[in-house]
Amino acid sequence: AGQRFQCTSRRQITITVPKVGNSRLKSVRVTVNGKRHRGQLRGRKSVRVSLATKLKGRYTVKVTGVTRSGKRVSTTRYYRTCTPKGTPLPAGAPKSKIKG
């Protein structure tokens, strides 16, 4: 069989919203797999999203924002909270468990 890898977690992500231009984001709405989720504005056009409470899997993160000039902008990204990066585990090693 293939090699097993240690899980590398991606729990804090920063998303830069495109097409904002020289304006600033006034408000944002973040959804993860279609459900409303908390996000923090970071600077002029970035949003920090925490996936710390999510289990291993693939998640669709959609950020919809309104600039100060009233323009609506949005972006959709896909993230995996556990990716097979890092060093291979030796044969027979136990799998790591994530407590979230």
N, C-alpha and C positions, 0 to 999 in steps of 0.2 A: 504494500500500500504506500501512499504518499507520506511525506514527513508532516508531523504536527508542529504547528507554530504557537508560540506564546501570544496571547491576545494583547493587542495594543489598543487601548481605549481612546475614543474620540468623543469626549463628553462636553467640552466647551468649544463652541465654534463662533467665529466672527464672520458675518456675511456683509459684504459691501454691496449696497443696492445700486445698480447701474442707472444711467440716464437721469441722474439728479442734477448734473451740471454744476454750476456755481451756487446753487441754492442749498438750503439745509432741509433735512427732514424735520417736519413738525410733529408727526405722530406715525407710529407703525403698528401693524397687526401681524402677529406671527401665528401660523398654524403648523402643527406637526401631525401628519397623517390626517388632515382635515379637522383636527380639534384645536381650539384656541390654546395658545401657549404663551408663557411670559417671555418677553424679550426686552433687552435694555438698549437704548440708543447709546452709541459710542461715537462721539465726534459728529462730523457733518453728514456722513452718509453710510455709517456702519451700524450694525445691530449685533449684539452678543446674545447667543441662544445657548441655553444649557440643556443638554440631553442626559444629565446625571441620573435622573429617575427612570430612564428608559432601559429596557433589557437589550441584549444582543440582537441585532437585526438591522433591517434597512428602513430608513425613515425619509419621508418627503417633507421638506421644510419650505413653506411658502411665506415670503415676507411681502406685505403690501404696505406701502407708505404714502403719506401726503406731504409734499414739500410746502414751504412757507408761501410759495406763490400759488398753491392750490392744485398743482399737478399731481396726478396719481401715478405711482410707479410700483412695479412688482417684479419679483424674481422667484424662481423655484429651483431648489437644489435637492440633491439626493445624497444621503449620508448613511454609512454603515458604522454602527457604534463599536464594532469589534472587527478589526481587520487583521489578516494573517501576515503581519509584519514583525520583524524582529528575528531573533535567533531560533533555529529549530530546536525543539525539545528532544532529549534523548528518548530512544524507544522504551516504552514501559513507564514513562513519567506520567504522573497524574495530571488531569486537565485542571487549569486554573479556573476558579469560580469568581464571578464578579458579584459583589453585593452593592446594590445601587440604591 
